[in-house]
Amino acid sequence: MTGVRSRTGAALADPVAVRIARSAQAREGVRTTLVEFHRWFASYAEQSYAQVEPVALEELSGWGTDRHSGSLVHDSGRFFSVQGLEVHSPGAAVPHWRQPIINQPEIGILGILASEFDGVLHFLMQAKVEPGNCNGLQLSPTVQATRSNYTRVHGGRAVPYLEYFQDTARRTVIADVRQSEQGSWFYRKRNRNMIIEVSGRVEVLDGFCWLTLGQIHTLLGVDDLVNMDSRTVLSCLPLLGPTTDVGAGRQMWPAPLGPGEEDGDSVHTLEEILSWITDVRSSLEMRVHSVALDQVTDWHRTDGRICHETGLFFDVMGVRVLARGREVAQWTQPMIQATLPGVVGFLMRTVGGVPHVLVQAKAKPGYVDGLELAPTVQCTPQNYDVLPAAARPPFLDEVLHADAARIRFDTMLSEEGGRFYHTRSRYLVVQADADGPSLAARRPDFRWVSVHQLADLLRHSYYLNVEARSLIACLHSVAQVL
């Protein structure tokens, strides 16, 4: 149980949530200060690096075209493939298209170890180089590994700390849930998001450090520092945290609800939210099926890449990597590169003193259930220059043109650097203006959802997409600094 509420609406003191909240309030950890962290991080960047050279897809060693499926595959049959996908979505602004997409059916592990020092919970984070990171080194979970990697298909070194996440029977599990990844670029990709608390001494290996949640929240405000995998795992924490903004004075984030508890302070009950999601999913007519890469119309293999004929959306490219501090020292692989930065934003408001964010039910061809809850805005604005006007996202202008007084969070953050090359998005939390609530009420695919309802949904798989989970981690950091 991650927290309940009394019949009067007051949050009861769940021990785990309270300990996490205490860690979120701790800006200087027992093990290290932020000044010491930045000094350590900069020093580690000098000794752990990746030399990444873009190469033509034809030059990838160990990769080729499967003669049956036409997909770009690894010789081992493992890791991942790049395949073609055909999508039919009757009634949508764009009812039919084809595209490349990554198919990685393995379920990886994204795990963070937690331990208490002098009464304050700390989290073991890793300084990890990924070939797609625009700045090389970013702050990653304790374990960030695909099944092919941790079963050592590559023949490299073992993944450190993996044993803590493979044998949970003797551990304290704070969070453990399977979640999706980018539904536009991954076909039904899932990872196990885990937070495991340990007691007793844990050897801190080179490249790892203990940080409080408050310190991590501070680092979330630094461009391209906390990576996507860390953000999605942190969003699963049962967090209570103080906020001084959104018009209600100082309060606590409401706790996740327990069985049978009421959520009358929310715009909609959790049952209404779940029914809405089920209804939209049931009425979704999106159909997808695989096609060969050379049959993906409007996309062309040019200069060793696969690109859309407009030059927009994304490219499929190849890279050659020489790395230090990784399980494998050198390799080649295909990657996706978004042609322009994205925008990911929540509109936020309070109702009866309870913070809410505006979410949308967003269909993507790569989702297991076809549709998941997404932030208010999730797009690359320039892509809509070549799409029908009806496809332009609602609320985009309100998020992009909000005055500074309404912006609560604004940071450029990287997407997952193992598969995406220099792909970044601007993450925003914006207080809604006076017209926001009434405009949202006229959109059947949008709902105001309270923060504690988001926490409830995050205890289950495939309700909130990875962009929303990243932004929820940022939202929790907002609660600690305003």
Secondary structure, DSSP 8 states (H G I E B T S, - for coil): ----B-TTS-B---HHHHHHHHHHH-SS-SS--HHHHHHHHHHHHHHS-EEEEEE-GGG-TTEEE-TTT--EEETTS-S-EEEEEEEE-TTSSS-EEEEEEEE--SEEEEEEEEEEETTEEEEEEEEEE-TT-TTSEEEE-SEEE-HHHHTTTT-----TTHHHHH--TTSEEEEEEEEE--TTTBSS-EEEEEEEE--S-----TTEEEEEHHHHHHHTTSTT-B-HHHHHHHTTS----EE--TTS-SEE------TT---TTSSS-HHHHHHHHHHHHHH---EEEEE-GGG-TTEEEETTEEEETTS-SEEEEEEEEEESSSSSSEEEEEEEEESS-EEEEEEEEEETTEEEEEEEEEE-TT-TTSEEEE-SEEE-GGGGGGS-GGGS-TTHHHHHT--GGGEEEEEEEE--TTTBSS-EEEEEEEE--TTHHHHHHT-TTEEEEEHHHHHHHTTSTTSB-HHHHHHHHHHHHHHHH-
